[in-house]
């Protein structure tokens, strides 16, 4: 990924901030889910949704890291 202009920097920074915000929100939801799991109030459906979201976030982060390595 080459940055050719200041606008490219702004766009990519905004994108990375969005990913960081997603990750932070996901981590908060996982922490709450852990507490609910221990209390026995977390449904299988909620657990499956968190697992799917976690896999999607992990895939996105791996792709971002892969594109960083290719650009270097």
C-alpha positions in Angstrom: 0.0 0.0 0.0 1.5 3.2 -1.1 0.5 6.6 0.2 0.5 9.0 -2.6 -1.1 12.0 -1.0 -2.1 13.6 2.3 -5.6 12.5 1.5 -4.4 8.8 1.3 -2.9 9.3 4.8 -6.2 10.7 6.1 -8.3 8.0 4.6 -6.1 5.2 5.9 -5.8 6.8 9.3 -9.6 7.0 9.5 -9.9 3.4 8.4 -7.4 2.2 11.1 -9.3 4.3 13.7 -12.5 2.5 12.7 -10.8 -0.9 13.1 -9.4 0.2 16.5 -12.8 1.3 17.7 -14.3 -2.0 16.6 -11.6 -3.9 18.5 -12.2 -1.9 21.6 -15.9 -2.4 21.5 -15.5 -6.1 20.8 -13.1 -6.4 23.8 -15.7 -4.7 26.1 -18.4 -7.0 24.8 -16.2 -10.1 25.3 -15.4 -9.0 28.9 -19.2 -8.6 29.7 -19.9 -12.0 28.0 -17.2 -13.6 30.1 -19.0 -12.4 33.2 -22.4 -13.5 31.9 -20.9 -16.9 31.0 -19.7 -17.4 34.5 -23.1 -16.4 35.8 -24.8 -18.8 33.4 -26.8 -16.1 31.6 -25.0 -16.1 28.2 -27.0 -17.8 25.5 -25.5 -20.1 22.9 -26.7 -17.7 20.2 -24.8 -14.7 21.8 -21.7 -16.8 22.2 -21.8 -17.9 18.6 -22.3 -14.2 17.5 -19.2 -13.2 19.5 -17.2 -16.0 18.1 -18.1 -15.0 14.5 -17.4 -11.4 15.1 -14.0 -12.3 16.7 -13.1 -14.4 13.7 -14.0 -11.5 11.3 -12.0 -9.1 13.4 -9.0 -11.4 13.5 -9.2 -12.0 9.7 -9.3 -8.3 9.1 -6.3 -7.6 11.3 -4.3 -10.4 9.6 -5.1 -8.9 6.2 -4.0 -5.5 7.4 -0.7 -6.9 8.8 -0.2 -8.9 5.6 -0.6 -5.8 3.4 1.8 -3.9 5.7 4.4 -6.6 5.2 3.9 -6.5 1.4 4.3 -2.7 1.4 7.6 -2.9 3.3 
